[in-house]
């Protein structure tokens, strides 16, 4: 039997998988986010890779959907730390920073990822940023956004 250590006791892999699947089912119902959060918070400290990364993204999404934007941001930041090459985790962190009105951190995360990797999921974000480039919140990022958009084949027409 594959056992997983959990603080002062042991959980079997089968029990772990059942709880993980239940958390996913509760999340997917669309109304039981708090119940899903309880399950993933219980499973979160258990060190199972790559599940730790997945739990960060799941908890981040659940916290976001329940309005806890700060906790969502913390989970996405942990997820990026575990897998800095994940465009999904990076985009989630970028959006969390946007929700918290942390434009410097948001653009910083977008640039961190796109300076290392080509855009896939970020293509829509770059297009939206180009469309908003003359808004009050973006002028200081104009050069950086244009550079990243051009590098990733995004039209610079505004």
Order of alpha helices (4+ residues) and beta strands (2+ residues): beta-beta-alpha-alpha-alpha-alpha-alpha-alpha-alpha-alpha
